[in-house]
Amino acid sequence: MDKKVTVIGAGNVGATAAQRLCEKELCDVVLIDIVEGVPQGKALDLTEAAPIEKHDSHLTGSNGYEASADSDIVIITAGIPRKPGMSRDDLISTNAGIMKSVVEQVAKHSPDAVLIIVSNPLDAMCHVAYEASGFPKNRVIGMAGVLDSARFRAFIAMELDVSVENTHAFVLGGHGDTMVPLPRYSTVAGIPITELMPPDRIDALVDRTANGGAEIVGLLKTGSAFYAPASAAVEMAESILKDKKKVLPCAVYLEGEYGFNELFIGVPVKLGTGGVEQIIEINLTDDEQAALAKSAAAVQELKDILKSL
Ligand code: APR
C-alpha cells in the first residue's frame, strides 16, 4: 500500500483499529506495544486472516519505533483503560506519562504524521501529545466526538426504529460527563430529532450518550469499550488518508474559535490530507454555548492537573 498507519498500543482498541484499517485495505499497518510478542503476534494473526478477508495490507508488529518510520498517521491508544467505578480522569497521571514517552518517539520517527489520539482522558492526552510532539495544531487530533456521535446515532436509530445510515448527530465539547450532544443538529434523513421525538425521550438519549462509555465499562467490568472507539478512529484516518474532507466532530486545539483559547475541545472540523483543514463554527443557542463553556471548564481543570504532575 502507498499509505502507512502506525497504531501504538496493541490492546483492545489498537488491535481492533489495526483490523479495520487492513480489512478496509486503507494502508499498511504497524502495530507497536510495550509488551514483547503481543504486537508481533497480533500482526501475524491478522496477516494470516488476510487471504480470507481478501486484502493486501501488510502488517508489522514491533516493540520499537523504527518500523513506524514515516507513517502518514499514528493512532495512539497506549495506556490503561477504565475499570468500573473509575472516571476517565482517574487515568490521567499514568496515561500522561505513557503519552509523553510514546509521542516523543513517534515525532522522532514520523515528523510529518498526523496524530490521532485515543487514550483517555482524551482532551488532556491531546494537550500532552501536542506539547510532546511540537507538531502544528492541525496534525494533533483527538478522537471523541465521532465516537460520542456514533453512540447518539445508535440510540436515535433504536428509539425510532430507523436505519442508522439515516442518522446524523453532533456531540461537541470534552469527552466526559460534560459532553454536549446537540439535538437541534441531530437528524434522521435530514429531519431534526426535535421534530421526531418528545423532549423527555431526547433527554434520555442525551443522558445515555453522555454516560455511554460508563455503560460499557459497567457491563465488561475488566476494561472499556473498544469496537466503537476503533471504528471512530478509523473513520477519521480514512478521511485523512483518502483526503475525503469529511466533517466530523473532533477534539482540536482552539485559538479563539467558539470563544475558547489554547484548549482542545470537540468541535466540527474538516479532515483531509493535512489533518484538520478547517474548524467549522456553527451557531449555538445560549444554553448550548453555556453547556460548551461548562465542558471547556472541565477540560481546563484537567489541563491544570497536568501542570501539577
Ligand atoms: N507503549 C506502548 N504501548 C503501551 C505503553 C507504552 N508505553 N503502555 C501501555 N501500552 C499498551 C498496553 O500494553 C496495552 O496493550 O497499551 C495497550 C492498551 O490496551 P488495553 O489495555 O486493551 O486498553 P484499550 O481498551 O485498548 O484502551 C486503550 O484507549 O479508549 C482508551 O480509555 C482507553 O486509555 C485507554 C486506551
Residues whose N, C-alpha, C, O or C-beta is under 5 A from the ligand:
A	BS01	APR	G9 A10 G11 N12 V13 G14 I32 D33 I34 V35 T77 A78 G79 I80 P81 R82 I98 V118 S119 N120 S224 A225 F226 P229
